[in-house]
Every structure is written in structure tokens, then in C-alpha cells.
Amino acid sequence: MFSKSTALAALAMSMLVIGAGPASADPVPFPAMVGTLAANPKPPEVDAGPLGKINVDGVVSGLGFYQDSVAPGDRQTFADIANGQVFVQKTTGVVQFYLQAGVYSLPTVGVPYVKATTLTQNTYGALPQAFVKIVANANWSIQAGKLPTLIGPEGSYTFQNMNIQRGLLWGQENVVTRAVQINYTKGPLALSASYGDGYYSNKWNWLTGSLTYTLSKTDTLALIGGGNLGHTARNSFATPVAQNNGQIYNIIWTHTQGPWMVIPYFQYSYAPANADVSTAIGAVHSASTASGALLVQYALKDPAFHLAVRGEYISTTGSAAEGAANLLYGPGSKALSFTLTPTWQKGIFFLRGEYSYVHAYDVTPGLGLGYYGVSKKQNRLLIECGVLF
């Protein structure tokens, strides 16, 4: 296995070399939405005097679901608020900013559901994303604060993506990071590099970089990687200690043509053995994941109706006997998932349904699905409705 320092040094060097090449950097409104839902095309605008024009928009949605293989503390049926969030942003001028405030849930396939109020309190708080962005010119910008991760093609919140629930691969990725991020764009090339606290650990030792190249009007390729330059002993709901001390890499292809959007991507992650944190997680042996996913959406004749499908497979290495970190359903476990999500939207109103299926393999008893952690399959039916105002 290559060393952590070697891999991250190579990542940083490639960012510097390629960054000397060709460029365009228009301010991009947040949160990014690459899925079946569309944001309000005319969000409310406020004249903030010396700050200029500020956009104020947001989302309110609720969800309900039925599931089998219920874990302790979870429920077979449940209804909850999915999002109650407001977005305040300035996307013009040299000094820009973004504030996202409210409550949210992060439903994920194959993972017990945590209600929105509890999850908000135990993860990123009522202000999950907040940053200032300095746009130096058409090519360069820098932002600092609580930023969305560069890792993976799926956003954090239900309304941002093709599917209501996040996937198995998303479960290995960080969500929000306190960081400083520099961005460079020119022509078909877009580069970003950030230095921050990784999985919201509050210890700044993570380096992440992304390179996106627009190959044609229909295709883009993204190479993304990040890792911990040191080690961090913190272990919490928002900061899984094994993943936070490791590395993660993506190759993402995006194809859009007519009513189709197709996103295949590959992900690899590595969690090293680390004596300083082994007492916290019992991991005295390294472990890794190798996974792939295919996300597809199709817009039917009525542009307000979309159909999205996601298929995933993830495998992990290691065994409980050798003391490897648990990255899924026990060391060495594997899983696949299938998710189907029809979506209807009319103006600011939307309604979505979803069916998801997870099948786990080589499960460690007590770490699998269901009440006793020995089940290997789970089905879920969900519905989400709301407004993007």
C-alpha cells in the first residue's frame, strides 16, 4: 500500500502543475442541485444597502417511510421533517457569502434513521454551512468557513439529489468540513483544493483536491482525492474515526444528453492502522473499501416528472480476527443497493416517492441489519413532499 504522505504529495503536485494551464469562474449559487428537483428560478431578492442584492430562498419538506429489518431504537414506520432550511447568499461582486440555517435529516440506505432535530443537534448544528467567498477575478476565488465536501457527486440533503436517501458510497464520505478552499477555472478546466478538518473533527489536518474537465457539451470527468496528513483521535456521530484518519478517492463521469443524465463513479478509501486511535476503535489493522455506483435519471415528456435510478456495490477488506476497522457491516463485509425514485415538481411544489433495497454479505453478527444485527436485507418505501421557495 502506498504511503499517505506519498499519495497526498502527488495530489498536491498535480494540482499545482495543472493549475498553470488554461480558464472561467462564475459565482455558483448554493446549495448545488444536480438531480430531479429544480430550485426556484426567481428566488426572493432583498436590497441590503451597502451589501447589494441578497437572495433569500429555502426549502421545507417532510417525509414518511416504511421499512423492514428494523434496528434497535429505529421504527418500522416514521414521519419527520426532512428539511426546514433558509439560504441567504450574495453571488455578485468581489466579496460574496452563503449562509444555510435550519433543521435537516440525512436519510441513508442501510442505516438507521435519525430524526431531524436529533441529527441537527449532533452533527453540524443549525448553521450547517456558512462561508465567505472572495472572487479575485474570472479565474480565481477563495472561500473559507463551513463548506460542503468536494468528495462524491451526491450532495448532503434530500432535495439536492436524484434520490431522497443518500447511498452506500456517500456513507463513506465526509459531509461538511471547516476549511479554506481555493478555486481556479479556465475554459474546460476547474480545479479546487481545500485544507480543513476533514470529517468535521475540528482538527485541521485534511487536504482535499478536485480536478474537473469538460470534455464536450455532454460529458465531464472529475478526479477527486483527499486524506488526513496526520491523525485525529476524535470519534463522534459526525466524525467516524476510521474514515477521518484515512484517504478517499473518486473518479466521476457525468453524461447529459437530452432527457438523460448518467453518472457512473468509482470510489476507493483506505483506513490505516493507527496506534494512537486503536483504543478508540479497536483497529490494529488497516482496511479499505472499493466501490462503484451508477446514477441515472430520465425526464419524461412532462418536464415536471423525472425518474431516477441508483445502483451501488461496495466491498471492504480486513477481518474481525485481525482487528481491522469496521467500515460497513463488520470488517470484510460487502453490500449492494438499488434505489428507484419518481419525482413530480410543479413550480415550487414537489412530491417524490422512493423504493430502496440493500443486501449485505459477509456480515459480522451484531453489526448487520435488523434488531439483532444479523439480517442481511432491508427494504424501504419513502415519500417526500415540500416546497422550494
PEFEN-V542039 format. One record per backbone hydrogen bond with DSSP energy under -1.0 kcal/mol. NH is the residue of the N-H (numbers start at 0). CO is the residue of the C=O. E is the energy in kcal/mol with one decimal. If there is no record, write none. Layout:
BEGIN
nh co e
NH CO E
NH CO E
END
This chain:
BEGIN
nh co e
6 2 -2.2
7 3 -2.3
8 4 -2.1
9 5 -2.2
10 6 -2.0
11 7 -2.6
12 8 -2.5
13 9 -2.4
14 10 -1.8
15 11 -1.9
16 12 -2.6
17 13 -2.3
18 14 -1.7
19 16 -1.2
20 17 -2.2
24 137 -1.1
33 159 -1.5
45 53 -3.3
47 51 -2.7
50 47 -1.8
51 48 -1.8
53 45 -2.9
54 88 -2.6
55 43 -2.6
56 86 -2.4
58 84 -2.2
59 386 -2.2
60 82 -2.6
61 384 -2.5
62 79 -3.0
63 382 -2.0
64 77 -2.3
65 380 -2.4
66 75 -2.2
67 378 -1.7
73 70 -2.1
77 64 -1.8
79 62 -2.7
81 60 -2.1
82 60 -1.9
83 102 -2.4
84 58 -2.4
85 100 -2.8
86 56 -3.8
87 98 -2.7
88 54 -2.3
89 96 -2.3
95 132 -3.1
96 89 -1.2
97 130 -2.3
98 87 -2.6
99 128 -2.4
100 85 -2.5
101 125 -2.3
102 83 -1.4
104 81 -2.1
108 165 -2.4
110 107 -1.6
118 114 -2.7
119 115 -2.8
120 116 -1.7
121 117 -2.0
124 119 -1.9
129 145 -1.4
130 97 -2.2
131 143 -2.2
132 95 -2.8
133 141 -3.4
134 93 -3.0
136 139 -1.5
140 182 -1.9
141 133 -2.2
142 180 -2.9
143 131 -2.1
144 178 -2.1
145 129 -2.9
146 176 -2.8
148 174 -2.0
159 156 -1.7
160 157 -1.0
165 106 -2.8
170 166 -1.2
171 168 -1.8
172 169 -1.5
176 146 -2.5
178 144 -2.5
179 194 -2.0
180 142 -3.3
181 192 -2.7
182 140 -3.1
183 190 -2.9
184 138 -1.8
185 22 -1.2
185 188 -2.6
186 22 -3.8
188 185 -2.4
189 211 -2.4
190 183 -3.5
191 209 -2.2
192 181 -2.2
193 207 -3.1
194 179 -2.3
195 205 -2.2
196 177 -1.9
199 197 -1.0
200 196 -2.2
204 195 -1.3
204 202 -1.1
205 195 -2.6
206 226 -2.1
207 193 -2.5
208 224 -2.9
209 191 -2.8
210 222 -2.5
211 189 -3.0
212 220 -2.8
213 187 -2.6
214 218 -1.4
215 218 -1.8
219 253 -2.0
220 212 -2.3
221 251 -2.9
222 210 -2.8
223 249 -2.1
224 208 -2.4
225 247 -2.1
226 206 -1.9
227 245 -2.0
228 204 -3.8
235 238 -1.9
243 239 -2.6
244 240 -1.2
245 242 -1.5
246 269 -2.0
247 225 -2.6
248 267 -2.9
249 223 -3.0
250 265 -2.0
251 221 -2.7
252 263 -2.4
253 219 -2.4
254 261 -2.8
255 217 -2.6
256 259 -2.0
259 256 -2.4
260 296 -1.9
261 254 -3.0
262 294 -3.4
264 292 -2.5
265 250 -2.3
266 290 -2.8
267 248 -2.2
268 288 -2.0
269 246 -2.3
270 286 -3.5
276 273 -1.3
277 273 -1.2
279 276 -1.0
280 276 -1.3
281 277 -3.0
283 322 -2.2
284 322 -1.4
286 270 -2.5
288 268 -2.3
289 314 -2.1
290 266 -2.6
291 312 -2.2
292 264 -2.4
293 310 -2.4
294 262 -2.4
295 308 -2.9
296 260 -2.5
297 306 -2.5
298 258 -1.8
299 304 -1.7
304 301 -2.3
305 342 -2.6
306 297 -2.4
307 340 -2.1
308 295 -3.1
309 338 -2.4
310 293 -2.1
311 336 -2.2
312 291 -2.2
313 334 -2.7
314 289 -2.1
315 332 -1.8
316 287 -2.0
323 318 -2.1
324 284 -1.0
331 316 -1.1
332 329 -2.0
333 360 -2.2
334 313 -2.4
335 358 -2.2
336 311 -1.8
337 356 -2.2
338 309 -2.4
339 354 -2.7
340 307 -3.0
342 305 -2.9
343 350 -3.0
344 303 -2.4
345 348 -2.6
348 345 -2.0
349 385 -2.4
350 343 -2.8
351 383 -3.0
352 341 -2.0
353 381 -2.0
354 339 -2.2
355 379 -2.2
356 337 -2.4
357 377 -2.3
358 335 -2.5
359 375 -3.4
360 333 -3.1
363 328 -2.3
365 372 -1.2
366 363 -2.7
367 372 -2.6
368 374 -2.4
369 68 -1.2
374 368 -2.4
377 357 -2.0
379 355 -2.2
380 65 -2.7
381 353 -2.7
382 63 -1.9
383 351 -2.6
384 61 -2.0
385 349 -2.0
386 59 -2.5
387 347 -2.6
END
